[in-house]
Amino acid sequence: MTSGDAGATGQVVVALDVGGTGMKCALVRPDGVAVTTERHPTNAARGPAAVIGTILDVAAGLADKARADGLNPIAVGLAVPGVVDEARGVAVWSANVGFRDVPLRDLAVTRLGLPTALGHDVRAGGLAEARLGAGRGAGHVLFVAIGTGIAAAHVVDGSASVGAHGAAGEIGHILVRPDGPRCGCGRPGCLETIASAAAIGRRYAELAGTPGTAADVAERAAAGEPLAGQVWQEAIEALADGLASGQALFDVATIVLGGGLAQAGDQLLTPLRAALHERMTFHREPRLVAAALGDEAGCLGAALLALDAVRVRDHDAKRVSDHQEKR
C-alpha cells in the first residue's frame, strides 16, 4: 500500500511495528495509505536500552524525512510484542525484545514532541485487517496470527479489545490437548504447542529425525509424504479446536488468519474450513479467510492507533472549546 500523494493536507503519522529481529516502519496518510516504507534491524541481542534507542532514532528519522518531503507528521504509532498497557503507554514485558515496564509512549513524546499511541503488535495487525484488509466491513472480526506462537485480536466495529490487564487475545494458550507437549507458559497442551509454525516444524523433526520448517512440512504433505501429512493434519485439528473455542466465546462474522503459517493458503484454509465446520453445532459458522495485508498489517495498525489518538485529542479539545464558549 504505497502512494506518492499524501493528500491535500500533507498530514502523515509515523508508524513502527517492532519485532524481535526487525522493525517495519512507515509514514502513513489518514486514509491508511503508506507513502514511505522502511525496514530496520531491531538487534534485540544488544539489550532493551539499545532497542529503545533504535526505536526512537528511527521514529525521529521518519518524522524528519516527512518534513523534508513537505509533509506534516502529526502523531506516532508504535506496536510492540509482549504485554502492553495501552492506557498508560507502557511496554510491560516482552521476551522478544527484553522490555520490562518501559514507558515507551512518554519516551517517544519527549523525543519527538508528537502525540504517541502504543499498542500490541497482534492487536495492531488485527485492527488493520479489520478496517483495511480481509475483515473490512465484517463488524466482528477475530484476527489470529500463527507464527512462532499463536495470538489473536478480537475487533468489534473497528476497535480491538485490550482486556482488563492488557493481555486479551492469548488464544494460543487455550488448552486443546491435555496430554500434549509442555508449553513455554508452563502448562501442557496449549494450542501453540501443536499448531504454531514452530510446533509443526518441531513435531516433524521429532518424528522424522530430520529438521524441517512448517513450510517444509506443508510442501511435503502436499507431495504426499505420509509423516508430513500426519503432522499437518494434527495441526489442522488442533487449530480447528482452538478456533471453535474462539467462535464460541466471541461469535464473530469473520476469522482472519495471518502470520507465517497463513502463507500456506488453501492447503491450510480448505481442510481447516472443513474441520471447523464439523465442530459447529448451534454456533454460526464464521467466514474463514487469509490475511490481506501481509507483514504490513502491524505497521498500518500502529498508524491507525496514532490516528485514533489524534481524533480523540481533537474531539476532546473541541468539546472543551464548545463548553467554554457556552459559558
C-alpha positions in Angstrom: 0.0 0.0 0.0 2.2 2.9 -1.2 1.5 6.1 -2.9 3.4 9.3 -3.7 0.4 11.6 -2.8 -0.1 12.3 0.9 -3.4 14.1 0.2 -4.3 17.8 0.3 -3.3 18.4 3.9 0.0 16.5 3.7 -0.6 15.0 7.1 1.0 11.7 7.9 1.7 9.6 11.0 4.9 7.9 11.9 4.3 4.2 12.4 6.6 1.4 13.7 5.9 -2.3 14.1 8.7 -3.6 16.3 9.6 -7.3 16.2 12.3 -9.4 17.8 14.5 -9.3 14.6 13.2 -6.3 12.6 11.1 -3.2 12.5 8.6 -2.4 9.8 8.2 1.4 9.6 6.2 3.8 7.5 4.7 7.3 7.0 1.0 6.7 6.7 -1.7 9.1 5.5 -5.0 9.5 7.4 -6.7 7.3 4.8 -4.4 4.4 5.8 -2.1 4.5 2.7 1.6 4.4 3.3 3.6 7.0 1.4 7.1 5.8 2.6 8.1 2.4 4.0 11.4 1.4 5.6 12.8 -1.7 7.4 15.4 -1.7 10.1 17.0 -4.4 12.2 15.9 -4.5 15.9 19.1 -6.1 17.1 17.4 -7.3 20.3 20.6 -9.0 21.4 22.1 -5.6 22.2 19.6 -5.3 25.1 16.4 -3.3 25.7 18.1 0.1 26.2 19.7 -0.2 22.7 16.4 -1.3 21.2 14.6 1.7 22.8 17.3 3.9 21.3 16.8 2.4 17.9 13.0 2.8 18.0 13.3 6.5 18.9 16.0 7.2 16.4 14.1 5.5 13.6 10.9 7.3 14.5 12.7 10.7 14.7 14.3 10.0 11.3 11.0 9.3 9.7 9.5 12.5 11.1 12.4 14.4 9.8 12.0 12.8 6.4 8.4 13.7 6.3 9.1 17.4 7.0 11.9 17.3 4.4 9.4 16.0 1.8 6.9 18.7 2.7 4.7 16.5 4.8 3.3 17.2 8.3 3.9 14.5 10.8 1.0 14.7 13.4 1.5 11.7 15.6 3.4 8.5 16.2 2.1 4.9 16.5 4.2 2.1 18.0 3.3 -1.6 18.0 5.4 -3.9 20.2 5.2 -7.6 21.2 4.5 -8.9 24.7 2.2 -7.5 27.4 1.3 -3.9 26.7 -0.6 -1.5 28.9 -2.0 0.7 26.2 -3.8 3.1 28.6 -0.5 4.0 30.3 1.6 3.7 27.2 3.9 1.1 28.9 5.6 -1.9 27.4 5.1 -4.1 30.4 7.0 -7.2 29.4 8.4 -8.8 26.2 10.6 -11.8 25.9 11.4 -11.0 22.2 13.0 -7.6 22.9 13.6 -7.7 26.6 11.2 -4.9 27.6 10.1 -4.7 31.2 8.0 -1.7 32.3 9.2 0.6 29.6 7.3 3.9 29.4 7.7 3.9 25.6 4.9 6.3 24.8 6.3 9.0 27.1 9.8 8.5 25.8 8.5 9.0 22.2 6.6 12.1 23.2 9.7 13.6 24.9 11.9 12.7 21.9 9.6 13.7 19.0 7.2 16.2 20.6 4.3 14.4 18.9 1.3 12.7 20.4 2.0 9.0 20.6 0.0 5.8 20.8 1.5 2.4 22.0 -0.2 -0.8 21.1 0.3 -4.6 21.0 1.6 -5.9 17.7 -1.0 -8.6 17.1 -3.9 -6.3 18.2 -2.5 -3.6 15.8 -2.4 -6.2 13.0 -5.9 -7.3 13.8 -7.1 -3.6 13.7 -5.6 -3.1 10.3 -7.0 -6.3 8.9 -10.5 -5.4 10.3 -10.5 -1.9 9.0 -8.4 -2.1 5.8 -7.9 -5.7 5.0 -9.6 -9.1 4.8 -12.1 -8.3 7.6 -13.2 -5.0 6.3 -16.9 -4.4 6.6 -17.4 -7.5 8.8 -18.1 -5.7 12.1 -16.9 -8.5 14.3 -13.5 -10.0 13.4 -11.1 -12.4 15.1 -7.6 -12.0 13.8 -5.3 -15.0 14.5 -1.6 -14.7 13.9 0.1 -18.0 13.6 3.9 -17.9 13.6 6.4 -18.8 16.3 3.5 -18.7 18.6 -0.3 -18.1 18.2 -2.1 -14.9 19.4 -5.3 -13.2 18.4 -7.1 -9.9 18.4 -10.9 -9.5 18.8 -12.0 -6.4 16.8 -15.6 -5.1 17.1 -16.6 -2.2 14.9 -13.0 -1.2 14.3 -11.9 -1.4 18.0 -9.6 -4.1 19.4 -10.3 -5.5 22.8 -7.4 -4.9 25.2 -8.7 -6.7 28.3 -8.6 -5.8 31.9 -4.8 -6.3 32.2 -3.6 -5.7 28.6 -3.4 -9.4 27.8 -6.6 -10.1 25.8 -6.3 -12.4 22.8 -4.0 -15.2 24.1 -5.8 -17.8 22.1 -2.5 -19.8 21.7 -2.9 -20.7 25.4 -6.3 -22.3 25.0 -5.9 -25.9 26.2 -6.5 -28.3 23.3 -4.5 -31.4 24.1 -4.3 -32.1 27.9 -1.6 -34.8 27.3 0.3 -32.6 24.7 3.7 -31.1 24.9 4.5 -28.6 27.7 4.2 -25.0 26.6 6.6 -22.2 27.4 3.9 -20.8 29.8 4.3 -23.9 31.9 1.1 -25.9 31.1 0.9 -28.9 28.8 -1.2 -29.0 25.6 -1.7 -25.3 24.7 -2.8 -24.7 21.1 0.5 -23.1 20.1 2.4 -26.3 21.2 0.6 -28.2 18.4 -0.4 -25.7 15.7 2.1 -22.9 15.6 4.6 -22.9 12.8 7.4 -23.6 15.3 5.5 -26.5 16.8 4.8 -28.1 13.4 8.5 -28.0 12.5 9.5 -29.3 15.9 7.0 -32.2 15.7 8.1 -33.2 12.3 11.8 -33.2 13.3 11.0 -35.4 16.4 9.1 -38.0 14.3 11.3 -37.9 11.1 14.7 -37.5 12.8 15.5 -34.7 10.3 14.9 -31.0 10.6 12.1 -29.2 8.8 10.2 -26.0 9.0 6.4 -25.6 8.8 6.8 -24.6 5.2 8.8 -27.8 4.5 6.1 -29.9 6.2 3.3 -28.2 4.2 5.3 -28.9 1.0 6.0 -32.5 1.8 2.4 -33.1 2.9 1.2 -31.7 -0.4 3.6 -34.0 -2.2 2.0 -37.0 -0.4 4.6 -37.8 2.3 2.6 -39.7 5.0 4.5 -38.4 8.0 4.3 -34.8 6.9 0.6 -35.3 6.2 0.1 -36.7 9.7 1.8 -33.7 11.4 0.0 -31.2 9.2 -3.4 -32.8 10.0 -2.6 -32.9 13.7 -2.0 -29.1 13.5 -5.2 -28.6 11.5 -7.3 -30.5 14.0 -5.8 -28.6 17.0 -6.2 -25.3 15.3 -9.9 -26.1 14.5 -10.5 -26.9 18.1 -8.9 -23.6 19.1 -10.9 -21.6 16.6 -14.1 -23.3 17.6 -13.5 -22.2 21.2 -12.8 -18.7 19.9 -16.0 -18.7 18.0 -18.0 -19.9 21.0 -16.6 -17.1 23.0 -16.7 -14.2 20.5 -19.3 -15.1 17.8 -17.5 -13.3 15.1 -18.5 -12.9 11.4 -15.0 -13.4 10.1 -11.9 -15.1 11.3 -8.7 -13.8 9.5 -5.6 -15.9 9.6 -2.3 -14.2 9.5 1.3 -14.9 10.3 3.7 -17.2 8.5 1.5 -20.3 8.5 -1.2 -18.5 6.6 1.1 -18.3 3.7 0.2 -22.0 3.0 -3.0 -20.6 1.5 -5.6 -23.1 0.5 -3.5 -26.0 1.8 -4.3 -24.6 5.2 -7.6 -23.0 4.7 -9.5 -25.7 2.8 -9.0 -28.5 5.4 -9.3 -26.0 8.3 -12.7 -24.8 7.0 -13.9 -28.4 6.8 -12.6 -29.2 10.3 -14.1 -26.0 11.8 -17.5 -26.8 10.1 -17.5 -30.2 11.8 -17.2 -28.5 15.1 -20.0 -26.1 14.7 -23.3 -27.0 16.5 -25.6 -24.1 17.3 -22.9 -21.5 16.8 -22.9 -19.6 13.5 -20.0 -20.6 11.3 -17.6 -17.7 10.7 -16.1 -16.9 7.3 -12.5 -18.1 7.4 -10.1 -16.1 5.2 -6.4 -15.4 4.9 -5.0 -12.0 5.9 -4.8 -9.5 3.1 -2.1 -7.1 4.3 0.8 -9.5 4.9 3.5 -8.2 7.1 2.4 -4.6 6.7 -0.6 -5.2 9.0 1.2 -4.4 12.3 2.7 -1.2 10.9 -0.6 0.0 9.4 -2.3 -0.9 12.7 0.2 1.2 14.6 -0.7 4.1 12.3 -4.4 3.6 12.9 -3.8 3.7 16.7 -2.0 7.0 16.2 -4.7 8.5 14.1 -7.3 7.4 16.6 -5.4 9.1 19.4 -5.3 12.3 17.4 -9.0 12.2 16.7 -9.8 11.7 20.4 -7.5 14.6 21.3 -9.1 16.9 18.7 -12.6 15.8 19.8 -11.8 16.5 23.5 -10.3 19.9 22.6 -13.4 20.8 20.6 -15.6 19.7 23.5 -13.7 21.9 25.9 -13.8 24.8 23.5 -17.5 24.5 22.9 -18.1 24.3 26.7 -16.0 27.5 27.3 -18.0 29.3 24.5 -21.3 28.4 26.2 -20.0 29.8 29.5 
